[in-house]
Amino acid sequence: MKKDSQIPLYWKAPYQKEILAKITAIKDNEIQLDQSFFYPGGGGQLPDNGTLILNDNEHQIIDTYKVGDEIWHKIDPEVKINFDLFQDVLLRLNWERRYAFMKAHSAQHLISHLFKKLYDSDTSKANFEIDKMEIEILKPLSFEEVLNVMNEANDLILRGDEIKSIIVDKETYQKNYLSKTRGKKSQEDVVRLIQLGEDGFDLVCCGGIHVDNLSEIKGIFLESVKENTIKLLVDRVGLEFTNKQRKLMIELENLTTKKGDKLLETIRNKLIENQSLEEASVILMKFLLKESKSLSKKINNHTILLLSLPEVDRQIIQYSAKELCKDVFVAILAKNDILCLLSSDKSLPADEIVKILMKKLDRKGGGSKAFAQIFVKEVDEPLKLVEDSILSCN
Ligand SMILES: [Zn+2]
């Protein structure tokens, strides 16, 4: 068993925010200290950062990392500092960031416990950000099942069970804890376990940093579910996100004058309706382009069709363009003031006419010989301008 002094301080005193430490090794702008106060990262939890105070000057500790048993603290390399061995320095943790990681990490223990307990789905990966986490589970769950886990988790957070850190030697772990441990088993000589609840309803091997009580998480909120990846938020970040989403919902409710399931049904029906309208537009557009020759007129020896269809989307016209008859030029004034030009007449390329219009109108446009477009908002009679441009050719 490790002596008490060998157990990292970040395990023993996770709520300590500053400490006086002695420099024990120096490598350029990196130092080792006699206190393991900053967490060096691991298990999805990012390393700590903060400040080092030396001779009344504050320096940023931008990273902490571990090599073997050595923990290195990296100071901003832009700053020149002359460290001395055995010098005393004051370390101050970026507490807000650390505490946000502690909450998110603790919430993940609880959520992973419930995924396993309720749906026999193990957690394969977890990453943490400020009051945020991303969990990957092995067995995908339905939206309802994920919501059920959220509700159970929030009940336990409200109940406020304690989170206990247990540090034991290999022998004690194998005898008393191994059979009760969820997830990965430890091979270490010293085993650190995290227990949820007085009765130990969940027990895992973990070297990360956690809060002392589930109630500190305040609440777990669902951000997204995509196959096996679930994104969750906790505490303030979660509350703010939830209210922002509710604002969007209220706007949607006001727009449709429907709520809840009725709102969903209305939007679904509108989307279906929209899709059939688009399909009808495509059929109509293909028909018009197929019949373009018979509907056309002759301008400057070219076969031309001019159409005003302000309800039709540019995408629908472009999608139907392959139906155009041979040796025809079509100009369509479409939705959102976009003038679309289609041409199968080699002597009258669509992009050439757009170039003439761009010059005349000083507007944005472009395209190919077969299809080109130009924005014509507030332009008087754009189809007439096309006709004039064709006449000005040759
Ligand atoms: Zn943990």
Boltz pocket constraint, residues with backbone or C-beta under 6 A from the ligand:
constraints:
  - pocket:
      binder: B
      contacts: [[A, 105], [A, 109], [A, 194], [A, 206], [A, 207], [A, 208], [A, 209], [A, 210]]
      max_distance: 6.0
